[in-house]
Amino acid sequence: MKTLNSGLKALLLGAFTGISLLGFSATATAFETVMVDGVQATRIMIAPPRNTLEQTIRDGLRDAMTQAPSGRAADDASRLYYFYGSRHFEPLWLTQTDDGIVFSGAAKQILAVFEDAYLQGLDPADYMIDMAALEAAAGDPAALASLEAAFSAAILHYANNAHTGRLDPRSVSGYIDLAPKSVDEAELFSAVAQASDPAAVLLSYHPTHREFVALRDLLASHYAGDIEDLPPIADGKLIKLGMTDPRVPVLRERLGLGAAQTEPLVYDAELAGAVEAFQTTIGLTPDGVVGPATIAAINGANGATRADIVANMERWRWMPEDLGDFNVFVNIPEFRLDVNREGRSVWDTRIIVGTAKNQTPLFSDMIRHVVTNPYWNVPSSILTAEIFPQVARNPNYIASQNMELIYQGKAIDPWMVDWSRASPSMFRVRQKPGTSNALGQVKFLFPNSHDVYLHDTNARYLFDRSMRALSHGCVRVQDPFGFAEALLQHEPSLTVASLEGTLGGSERWFNMDRQVPVHLAYFTLRIDTDGTVRSFGDLYGHNAKVIEMLGL
């Protein structure tokens, strides 16, 4: 009888690493009750192999167990051995028939899931098992055992891609602080092996967020030919009334206007009016000016491209499975904050986010505190790049900005420092509460390593702009006290009135009894509950990077 080579042993062990006996309670190791010296005892019985294929699987798993290093690897190998031992080392995906060894019914269901992976935004080529490999392996137990292991590895690969995404989020950008999720292998194989509908089990690993499902439906419409993949309108300079631009003809076509009778490249009043109407329906500032936000919205109005849809589905896989029944959702490309209850927005407002140079990071946390009359502790990067050079030239700059210079924990007079010998690392700078404070009157804290939070601002006029990537990374909220009212509805002892009663004084901290999940997310496509597709500009290039890395 052939024995498994070292590569096959590794494949078998790697494919099933982490499978626990506890995860397979329905097929637990056989037990036999016996009497030993008058005392009832339990003897564990390993079911013997019944054919050459089962013997091959047994030998490979036994070798893997005896050769595994101590610790987790040894535990995994022994659990795997005993799991298969409880079932005579019978394969999960291959079965013996009168016609020879064939794929089991469960395996055929799963193969159909692999074939349709493109409808889930995945690549079928990543999971497909060569049907010819089964015929080639006929009569070769080692080859059949290898095929069994490869099939299980493909199932695990699919479940991981469905649940956690194909990319490590952190590989896309250093500003993305989302750790990959994981799949419980024992739970996966236990469920798939025991299920009457293993395909449904595997499909259940995809996200269930409403917008992920809507994007999947949109992708299916593309593949069904219901939606045409139109080439995107290119970004470029702003287009204003009377200007000439080569994109004018396609803009007219996308907005349902016929070709201009004269001067086809001129942005005329008719087209400007159609743009304003479109901007109004999509929630943009209706100024008739065609900029990046309007271009992105028009590109997405027809359902976007398959690549955009799949890239946004990928980012939904990175999100927590449970966003929270009551949560705050910040979509950076949309410049919008929503307070959601049970999956529906109950309140929203405009926001300002970080510039491309000082990006707002992507992560999830819990809002824990509300602070009125906040100090602004200037980040070290701003202190080094902006504040320090100003103070070195003019020490009075600190006072003119209502700031304090902190040295060894105490406020000092900037005029007492020899700035020719000083360095930024020696000091801290904070801006005192007041009307000129960059954080405005209130901030909402979710302590994090990025020192990013939600806050008011003293520059409210900036919310009138369509492109609002203007901050150093924190998120400025247009209506902070409206946000406070929506956020604090579960805080009986903390109200907007009580917050407003502290304004104008010293800094005050309020702890929330119920911490609220907050998600700083990045979606260039959103689908409303009525099916409207809204598209937004790729501010930081994350969407383009995902498309590139996925080979779309």
BAFI-503990 format. One line per field, with one value per residue (C-alpha): residue number from 1; residue in one letter; chain; z, x, y. Coordinates in Angstrom, 1 decimal. Layout:
<marzas>
k: [NUM ...]
r: [A ...]
c: [A ...]
pz: [Z ...]
px: [X ...]
py: [Y ...]
</marzas>
This chain:
<marzas>
k: [1 2 3 4 5 6 7 8 9 10 11 12 13 14 15 16 17 18 19 20 21 22 23 24 25 26 27 28 29 30 31 32 33 34 35 36 37 38 39 40 41 42 43 44 45 46 47 48 49 50 51 52 53 54 55 56 57 58 59 60 61 62 63 64 65 66 67 68 69 70 71 72 73 74 75 76 77 78 79 80 81 82 83 84 85 86 87 88 89 90 91 92 93 94 95 96 97 98 99 100 101 102 103 104 105 106 107 108 109 110 111 112 113 114 115 116 117 118 119 120 121 122 123 124 125 126 127 128 129 130 131 132 133 134 135 136 137 138 139 140 141 142 143 144 145 146 147 148 149 150 151 152 153 154 155 156 157 158 159 160 161 162 163 164 165 166 167 168 169 170 171 172 173 174 175 176 177 178 179 180 181 182 183 184 185 186 187 188 189 190 191 192 193 194 195 196 197 198 199 200 201 202 203 204 205 206 207 208 209 210 211 212 213 214 215 216 217 218 219 220 221 222 223 224 225 226 227 228 229 230 231 232 233 234 235 236 237 238 239 240 241 242 243 244 245 246 247 248 249 250 251 252 253 254 255 256 257 258 259 260 261 262 263 264 265 266 267 268 269 270 271 272 273 274 275 276 277 278 279 280 281 282 283 284 285 286 287 288 289 290 291 292 293 294 295 296 297 298 299 300 301 302 303 304 305 306 307 308 309 310 311 312 313 314 315 316 317 318 319 320 321 322 323 324 325 326 327 328 329 330 331 332 333 334 335 336 337 338 339 340 341 342 343 344 345 346 347 348 349 350 351 352 353 354 355 356 357 358 359 360 361 362 363 364 365 366 367 368 369 370 371 372 373 374 375 376 377 378 379 380 381 382 383 384 385 386 387 388 389 390 391 392 393 394 395 396 397 398 399 400 401 402 403 404 405 406 407 408 409 410 411 412 413 414 415 416 417 418 419 420 421 422 423 424 425 426 427 428 429 430 431 432 433 434 435 436 437 438 439 440 441 442 443 444 445 446 447 448 449 450 451 452 453 454 455 456 457 458 459 460 461 462 463 464 465 466 467 468 469 470 471 472 473 474 475 476 477 478 479 480 481 482 483 484 485 486 487 488 489 490 491 492 493 494 495 496 497 498 499 500 501 502 503 504 505 506 507 508 509 510 511 512 513 514 515 516 517 518 519 520 521 522 523 524 525 526 527 528 529 530 531 532 533 534 535 536 537 538 539 540 541 542 543 544 545 546 547 548 549 550 551 552]
r: [M K T L N S G L K A L L L G A F T G I S L L G F S A T A T A F E T V M V D G V Q A T R I M I A P P R N T L E Q T I R D G L R D A M T Q A P S G R A A D D A S R L Y Y F Y G S R H F E P L W L T Q T D D G I V F S G A A K Q I L A V F E D A Y L Q G L D P A D Y M I D M A A L E A A A G D P A A L A S L E A A F S A A I L H Y A N N A H T G R L D P R S V S G Y I D L A P K S V D E A E L F S A V A Q A S D P A A V L L S Y H P T H R E F V A L R D L L A S H Y A G D I E D L P P I A D G K L I K L G M T D P R V P V L R E R L G L G A A Q T E P L V Y D A E L A G A V E A F Q T T I G L T P D G V V G P A T I A A I N G A N G A T R A D I V A N M E R W R W M P E D L G D F N V F V N I P E F R L D V N R E G R S V W D T R I I V G T A K N Q T P L F S D M I R H V V T N P Y W N V P S S I L T A E I F P Q V A R N P N Y I A S Q N M E L I Y Q G K A I D P W M V D W S R A S P S M F R V R Q K P G T S N A L G Q V K F L F P N S H D V Y L H D T N A R Y L F D R S M R A L S H G C V R V Q D P F G F A E A L L Q H E P S L T V A S L E G T L G G S E R W F N M D R Q V P V H L A Y F T L R I D T D G T V R S F G D L Y G H N A K V I E M L G L]
c: [A A A A A A A A A A A A A A A A A A A A A A A A A A A A A A A A A A A A A A A A A A A A A A A A A A A A A A A A A A A A A A A A A A A A A A A A A A A A A A A A A A A A A A A A A A A A A A A A A A A A A A A A A A A A A A A A A A A A A A A A A A A A A A A A A A A A A A A A A A A A A A A A A A A A A A A A A A A A A A A A A A A A A A A A A A A A A A A A A A A A A A A A A A A A A A A A A A A A A A A A A A A A A A A A A A A A A A A A A A A A A A A A A A A A A A A A A A A A A A A A A A A A A A A A A A A A A A A A A A A A A A A A A A A A A A A A A A A A A A A A A A A A A A A A A A A A A A A A A A A A A A A A A A A A A A A A A A A A A A A A A A A A A A A A A A A A A A A A A A A A A A A A A A A A A A A A A A A A A A A A A A A A A A A A A A A A A A A A A A A A A A A A A A A A A A A A A A A A A A A A A A A A A A A A A A A A A A A A A A A A A A A A A A A A A A A A A A A A A A A A A A A A A A A A A A A A A A A A A A A A A A A A A A A A A A A A A A A A A A A A A A A A A A A A A A A A A A A A A A A A A A A A A A A A A A A A A A A A A A A A A A A A A A A A A A A A A A A A A A A A A A A A A A A A A A A A]
pz: [0.0 -0.8 2.0 2.0 1.0 3.2 0.9 1.2 5.0 5.2 2.9 5.0 8.3 6.9 5.4 8.7 11.3 14.3 14.0 17.5 18.7 20.5 17.1 15.9 18.7 16.4 15.1 18.3 18.9 19.5 23.2 24.8 28.5 30.2 33.7 35.1 38.5 39.2 38.3 35.3 32.9 29.3 26.6 23.6 20.4 17.1 14.1 11.8 8.2 5.9 2.6 1.1 0.8 4.5 5.4 3.4 5.2 8.5 7.9 6.7 9.7 12.1 10.7 10.9 14.6 15.6 13.7 14.7 17.2 20.6 21.5 19.2 16.2 18.1 19.6 16.1 14.6 17.3 17.2 13.4 13.7 16.3 14.3 11.2 13.5 14.7 11.2 10.0 8.4 5.8 3.5 3.6 -0.1 -1.8 -1.8 -3.0 -5.6 -8.0 -10.6 -8.4 -6.2 -7.0 -5.5 -2.8 -3.1 -0.6 -2.6 -5.8 -4.0 -2.9 -6.4 -7.7 -5.1 -6.3 -9.9 -9.0 -6.9 -9.4 -8.4 -4.8 -6.0 -5.8 -8.4 -9.2 -10.3 -6.7 -5.5 -8.4 -8.2 -11.5 -12.1 -14.3 -11.2 -9.8 -12.8 -12.8 -9.2 -9.6 -8.1 -6.5 -2.7 -2.1 -5.0 -3.8 -0.2 -1.7 -3.6 -0.4 1.4 -1.5 -1.5 2.2 1.7 -1.1 1.2 3.9 1.4 0.1 3.7 4.6 1.4 1.9 5.6 5.9 2.3 -0.1 1.0 4.4 4.9 6.3 3.1 1.2 3.3 6.5 7.3 7.4 10.9 10.5 11.6 9.4 10.9 11.2 10.4 13.1 11.1 13.5 13.3 9.5 8.8 11.5 10.0 6.4 7.1 9.0 7.0 4.6 2.6 2.8 0.1 2.3 5.1 3.0 1.5 5.1 5.5 3.3 5.1 5.7 5.9 3.9 1.6 0.9 -0.2 -2.3 -4.0 -4.7 -6.3 -8.4 -9.5 -10.5 -12.6 -14.4 -15.2 -16.3 -18.9 -17.2 -16.7 -19.2 -17.9 -19.2 -19.3 -16.4 -17.2 -16.4 -13.6 -14.6 -13.9 -12.8 -15.5 -15.2 -17.3 -20.7 -20.5 -23.2 -22.2 -24.1 -21.5 -22.3 -24.9 -22.6 -19.8 -22.0 -22.9 -19.3 -18.2 -21.0 -23.2 -26.9 -28.6 -28.8 -32.1 -32.0 -30.1 -28.8 -26.3 -24.6 -21.1 -21.8 -19.7 -20.7 -19.4 -16.3 -15.5 -15.9 -13.7 -11.0 -11.1 -10.8 -7.9 -6.0 -6.4 -5.3 -2.2 -3.6 -3.4 -6.5 -7.9 -11.5 -11.3 -12.4 -10.0 -8.6 -6.5 -9.4 -11.8 -9.3 -8.7 -12.4 -13.0 -10.3 -11.3 -13.9 -11.4 -11.5 -12.9 -11.8 -10.5 -8.3 -7.0 -6.2 -4.5 -2.3 -1.5 -0.4 2.0 3.5 4.3 6.4 8.6 11.9 11.5 14.1 13.6 16.6 16.8 17.6 16.0 14.4 10.8 9.2 5.4 4.5 0.7 1.2 3.8 5.9 9.3 10.1 13.4 12.7 14.6 13.6 10.2 9.3 9.5 12.0 11.8 9.5 9.0 6.8 7.9 7.1 6.9 6.6 3.5 1.2 3.1 6.6 6.0 8.4 9.3 8.9 12.1 14.5 18.2 21.0 21.7 25.5 26.4 25.5 26.3 26.3 26.1 24.9 24.9 21.6 22.2 19.0 17.5 17.3 13.5 13.4 16.1 14.2 10.7 11.4 14.9 15.8 12.7 13.4 17.1 16.3 14.1 16.4 20.0 20.3 17.8 20.8 22.5 19.2 18.7 22.2 22.8 25.7 25.5 27.9 29.2 31.7 32.5 33.1 30.9 30.2 28.4 24.8 25.1 27.8 25.3 23.2 20.0 18.2 20.5 21.1 19.4 19.0 21.0 24.1 24.3 24.0 22.7 23.4 22.4 25.2 25.1 23.4 20.2 18.3 19.4 16.4 18.1 18.6 21.7 22.0 21.0 21.1 22.2 21.4 22.7 20.0 18.9 16.0 18.3 16.0 17.2 16.2 17.0 16.4 14.5 14.4 10.6 9.8 6.4 5.1 5.2 2.2 0.0 -2.0 -1.5 2.3 2.7 4.7 8.2 9.7 10.2 12.8 11.7 12.0 12.5 11.0 13.6 16.8 19.2 16.8 16.8 20.6 20.8 18.5 20.2 23.8 23.5 25.8 28.4 30.9 33.0 30.0 27.7 25.2 27.7 30.3 27.8 26.7 30.3 30.6 27.5 27.9 31.0 31.6 30.0 31.2 30.7 30.7 30.6 28.7 30.5 27.2 24.9 21.2 18.3 15.8 12.4 10.3 6.9 3.2 0.6 -2.8 -3.6 -1.4 -2.2 -0.5 0.7 -2.4 -4.6 -5.6 -6.3 -5.1 -6.1 -4.5 -5.3 -4.3 -2.0 -0.8 -3.6 -1.5 -4.0 -6.9 -4.8 -3.9 -7.6 -8.5 -5.8 -6.7 -10.4 -11.4]
px: [0.0 1.3 2.0 1.5 4.5 5.6 3.8 0.5 0.9 1.4 -1.6 -3.8 -2.7 -2.9 -6.4 -7.9 -5.8 -7.8 -10.5 -11.6 -13.4 -15.7 -16.6 -17.7 -19.9 -22.4 -19.7 -17.7 -15.2 -17.0 -17.2 -17.7 -18.6 -16.7 -16.2 -12.6 -12.2 -15.9 -15.6 -17.5 -15.1 -15.1 -12.8 -12.3 -12.6 -11.0 -13.0 -10.7 -10.3 -12.4 -10.6 -7.3 -8.4 -9.3 -6.1 -4.1 -5.9 -5.3 -1.6 -1.1 -2.9 -1.1 2.3 1.3 0.3 3.5 5.7 4.0 5.9 4.5 1.8 -1.0 0.2 0.3 -3.1 -4.6 -3.0 -4.3 -7.8 -7.9 -6.7 -9.4 -12.1 -11.4 -10.9 -14.5 -15.7 -13.4 -11.2 -13.9 -13.4 -15.9 -16.0 -15.3 -17.6 -17.4 -20.1 -20.5 -18.8 -15.8 -14.9 -16.8 -17.5 -20.2 -23.5 -22.3 -19.2 -21.2 -23.4 -20.3 -18.8 -21.9 -21.2 -17.6 -18.8 -21.1 -18.5 -18.5 -22.0 -20.7 -17.9 -15.3 -13.2 -14.3 -10.8 -9.6 -11.7 -12.4 -11.4 -10.4 -13.0 -10.5 -8.3 -10.7 -10.6 -6.8 -6.7 -8.8 -7.1 -4.4 -5.3 -2.6 -3.8 -7.4 -6.4 -4.6 -7.8 -9.8 -7.4 -7.4 -11.2 -11.3 -8.7 -10.8 -13.8 -11.8 -10.4 -13.9 -15.3 -12.4 -12.8 -16.5 -16.3 -13.1 -12.4 -9.6 -7.3 -5.8 -7.3 -4.0 -2.2 -4.2 -3.2 -1.6 -4.6 -6.8 -6.8 -9.1 -7.7 -8.8 -11.6 -11.2 -13.2 -13.6 -12.4 -13.9 -17.3 -17.1 -16.2 -18.6 -21.5 -20.7 -20.1 -23.4 -25.7 -28.4 -27.7 -23.9 -24.0 -26.3 -23.8 -21.0 -23.0 -23.9 -20.3 -21.0 -22.0 -25.7 -25.5 -28.3 -26.0 -23.7 -26.8 -27.9 -24.5 -24.6 -28.0 -26.7 -23.7 -26.1 -28.0 -24.8 -24.1 -27.7 -27.3 -29.9 -27.3 -24.7 -21.1 -20.5 -17.0 -16.6 -16.4 -12.9 -12.0 -10.5 -10.8 -14.1 -16.6 -18.5 -21.1 -19.7 -16.5 -15.4 -14.6 -14.3 -16.5 -19.5 -21.0 -20.9 -22.4 -25.3 -25.8 -25.7 -28.2 -30.7 -30.0 -29.5 -26.4 -26.0 -27.0 -24.0 -20.8 -21.0 -18.1 -19.5 -21.1 -24.3 -27.3 -29.3 -26.7 -26.0 -29.7 -29.7 -26.6 -28.3 -31.4 -29.2 -27.2 -30.5 -31.8 -28.5 -28.0 -25.1 -24.9 -27.0 -24.5 -24.4 -20.6 -19.2 -16.5 -15.2 -18.2 -20.7 -18.6 -18.5 -22.3 -23.0 -20.7 -22.5 -26.1 -26.2 -25.1 -21.4 -19.0 -18.6 -15.1 -16.4 -19.2 -16.8 -14.3 -17.1 -18.3 -14.8 -14.7 -18.1 -16.4 -13.9 -16.7 -17.7 -20.5 -22.5 -22.5 -24.7 -28.5 -27.7 -24.6 -22.8 -21.7 -19.2 -18.8 -15.7 -16.1 -19.7 -18.8 -21.7 -22.4 -25.5 -27.0 -28.6 -31.1 -31.8 -30.2 -32.0 -30.7 -32.6 -30.4 -27.6 -25.4 -22.6 -19.0 -15.5 -12.8 -9.0 -7.2 -5.4 -2.2 -3.8 -6.3 -9.0 -8.3 -10.7 -11.6 -14.4 -14.6 -17.0 -18.0 -17.5 -17.3 -18.7 -16.6 -17.7 -15.4 -12.6 -9.0 -7.4 -4.2 -2.2 -1.0 2.8 2.7 1.0 3.2 6.3 5.2 3.1 3.2 6.9 8.1 5.6 6.6 10.3 9.8 7.3 6.9 3.7 2.0 1.0 -1.0 -2.5 -4.0 -5.3 -2.8 -0.6 3.0 3.4 6.9 7.3 3.6 3.4 2.4 5.4 5.9 7.1 9.3 11.4 12.5 15.7 14.0 17.3 18.2 14.7 13.0 9.3 9.7 10.4 6.9 3.2 0.8 -2.9 -5.5 -7.7 -11.5 -13.2 -14.8 -11.5 -10.9 -10.5 -12.7 -15.6 -17.8 -18.0 -16.2 -17.2 -14.4 -13.7 -10.1 -7.9 -4.3 -5.0 -6.1 -9.1 -12.6 -15.8 -16.0 -17.6 -15.6 -15.2 -15.2 -18.8 -18.7 -16.6 -19.7 -21.1 -18.5 -19.1 -15.5 -14.9 -11.6 -10.1 -9.1 -6.0 -7.7 -10.5 -14.1 -15.9 -19.6 -21.9 -24.6 -22.9 -25.7 -28.2 -25.8 -25.6 -29.4 -29.5 -26.5 -27.6 -31.2 -30.3 -28.6 -31.3 -28.9 -27.1 -29.1 -28.3 -29.7 -27.3 -24.4 -25.4 -25.6 -21.9 -20.9 -18.5 -16.8 -13.9 -13.5 -16.1 -16.1 -19.3 -19.1 -21.8 -23.6 -24.2 -21.2 -22.2 -20.4 -18.8 -17.6 -15.3 -15.8 -15.0 -17.6 -17.7 -21.0 -24.1 -27.5 -30.6 -33.5 -35.4 -32.7 -31.1 -27.4 -25.2 -21.5 -18.8 -15.3 -12.3 -10.8 -7.8 -7.5 -8.5 -11.1 -8.6 -6.0 -8.5 -9.5 -5.8 -4.9 -7.9 -6.9 -10.3]
py: [0.0 3.5 5.9 9.6 11.7 14.7 17.2 15.3 15.1 18.8 19.4 17.1 18.7 22.3 21.7 20.7 22.5 23.5 20.9 19.9 16.8 19.2 20.6 17.2 16.1 14.4 12.1 11.8 9.0 5.7 4.7 1.3 0.9 -2.0 -3.3 -3.2 -4.9 -4.3 -0.6 0.8 2.4 3.9 2.6 4.8 2.8 3.9 2.6 0.6 1.5 -0.6 -0.1 1.0 4.7 4.8 3.1 5.7 8.6 6.9 6.4 10.0 11.4 9.1 10.2 13.8 13.4 11.6 14.1 17.3 19.5 19.9 22.5 23.6 21.7 18.4 19.0 19.8 16.8 14.4 15.9 15.5 11.9 11.1 12.8 10.7 7.7 8.1 7.5 4.7 7.4 7.7 10.7 13.5 14.4 11.1 8.0 4.4 3.4 0.5 2.7 3.4 6.3 9.5 12.9 12.6 14.4 17.0 17.6 18.1 20.7 22.6 22.4 24.2 27.0 27.2 27.5 30.4 32.3 35.2 36.0 36.6 38.8 36.0 34.2 30.6 29.8 30.2 27.2 24.9 21.3 19.6 17.0 15.1 14.8 12.3 10.1 10.3 9.3 6.2 3.2 5.4 5.7 8.4 10.5 10.1 11.1 14.2 15.1 14.8 17.2 19.6 19.7 20.6 23.2 24.8 24.8 26.6 29.0 29.9 30.4 32.6 34.7 35.0 35.9 38.0 39.1 38.1 40.9 41.8 45.3 46.5 45.6 48.1 51.1 52.0 54.1 51.0 49.6 46.6 43.3 40.4 38.2 34.5 31.4 28.7 25.7 23.1 24.8 25.0 21.4 20.1 22.1 21.2 17.5 17.2 19.4 18.2 21.3 21.9 24.6 26.7 26.4 27.6 30.5 31.6 32.8 35.8 39.1 39.7 43.5 45.0 46.9 43.9 42.0 44.9 45.1 41.4 41.8 44.7 42.5 39.8 42.3 43.1 39.5 38.9 41.7 44.0 46.7 47.8 48.4 51.9 53.3 55.8 59.5 60.7 63.1 66.4 70.1 71.7 72.3 75.5 77.3 78.5 76.3 73.9 70.3 67.0 65.3 67.5 65.1 62.1 64.2 65.1 61.5 60.2 62.9 62.1 65.2 65.0 66.2 70.0 71.5 73.9 73.9 70.3 70.7 73.8 73.4 75.3 76.4 73.3 70.9 73.0 72.8 69.0 68.8 70.9 68.7 65.6 67.1 67.8 64.2 62.7 65.0 67.1 70.9 72.0 74.5 73.2 72.8 69.5 68.4 65.1 64.4 65.0 62.9 60.0 60.3 60.2 57.3 55.3 56.3 53.5 50.9 51.6 49.0 45.3 46.2 49.0 46.7 43.8 46.2 47.7 44.1 43.3 46.2 45.1 41.7 43.7 45.2 43.7 41.1 43.0 46.7 47.2 47.7 51.3 52.7 55.6 55.1 57.5 57.0 59.0 59.3 60.4 63.1 61.9 60.6 58.5 57.4 54.0 52.0 48.4 49.0 52.2 55.8 57.8 60.9 62.2 65.2 66.5 65.9 67.1 64.4 64.3 65.4 62.9 63.8 63.5 60.7 59.8 56.2 53.3 51.4 50.6 51.6 52.6 56.2 56.5 60.2 63.7 66.7 70.3 73.3 71.0 71.7 70.9 69.0 69.6 66.4 66.1 66.0 69.4 70.8 69.8 70.8 73.9 75.3 75.0 76.9 79.7 80.0 79.9 83.0 84.7 83.5 85.6 83.2 80.9 83.6 84.9 81.4 81.1 78.3 77.3 76.0 73.0 72.1 69.2 69.4 73.2 76.1 78.4 81.7 81.1 84.2 82.4 79.7 79.8 78.6 78.3 75.3 73.9 71.0 70.1 66.9 68.9 70.5 70.0 72.7 72.9 75.4 76.6 76.4 79.3 80.5 80.2 76.6 74.3 71.7 74.1 73.6 69.8 66.6 62.9 60.5 56.9 56.6 55.1 54.9 57.3 60.1 60.6 61.6 63.5 67.1 70.5 73.2 77.0 77.0 76.0 77.7 74.8 72.5 74.3 72.8 69.6 68.3 68.3 66.4 69.3 68.2 66.8 63.4 64.0 64.1 67.5 67.3 70.0 69.8 68.6 69.2 67.6 64.6 64.7 64.6 61.5 59.9 60.3 59.1 56.2 58.4 59.5 61.6 63.2 65.5 68.3 70.8 69.6 69.9 73.4 74.5 74.0 76.0 78.9 77.5 75.2 71.8 69.2 65.5 63.3 59.5 57.7 54.8 53.1 53.0 53.3 51.5 53.9 52.8 54.9 53.3 53.8 53.0 54.6 52.9 53.0 51.6 53.2 51.1 52.1 50.7 54.0 53.6 56.5 56.8 58.9 59.9 57.7 60.3 58.3 55.8 52.8 51.7 51.8 49.9 47.1 46.8 46.6 44.0 41.8 41.9 43.4]
</marzas>
